[in-house]
C-alpha cells in the first residue's frame, strides 16, 4: 500500500503509532524498553522540539499523541525511532530492523474528537487485558508513576481519569481505531444509517 503523503501542520495534534517487525516482542524487559524510549524522547526533543500530549508503550508497539512546533513531524519521528531502534539492537545484539515499517499518523483536526483519542490511547492496555484501570499500567504517561518529560500536556485530573476508565459503547475502541487509519481522523459511518458515528466526549480545555 502506498505511503500517505505527509501533511505538515503545527495547528493540530498527530496520533502516531509504530509497530515492531512481525509484531515481535522487543526481547528486553519492559523496564529496559521504557528507559530506552525515555532517552530517545529526550534526544529527539532536544533536536526537534514538539509537545507531547500522551504516550503508551505496549509490548510490540506504541501510541503517541503530539503536536509539532515547527511542522517537523518527520524530523522528530526519524530521530526518535532511529534512536529507539539503535538502542534496542545494541542491547539485544539483533541484526534485523526493530520496526516493521515507518510510523503511521493521523491528524486530529476536530477538537470534539481529541478526548476520544486520549481514551483510545490510554485504554490500550485495558483492552489488551493487562490492567483494569488505565493509570495502573506502568508504561503510560497517565500512569501513577511520574512522567519524566516536562513537555507532557497535563490532563491527569481524577475526573478525566474516571471518564477514560468508563466506556459507554463497547464498539467505541473499534470506531476510533478505524478513524485513525485516515489522514484526518474521522470516525467511520454506521452501516445501518450511513451517518458518521457519534463519539461521546469529555468537556475539558483543549490543548490546541
PyMOL commands that set and color helices and strands:
alter all, ss='L'
color gray80, all
select helices_A, chain A and resi 21-23+30-47+73-92+111-122+124-127+134-136+158-165+172-179
alter helices_A, ss='H'
color red, helices_A
select strands_A, chain A and resi 13-19+50-57+61-68+104-108
alter strands_A, ss='S'
color yellow, strands_A
deselect
rebuild
show_as cartoon
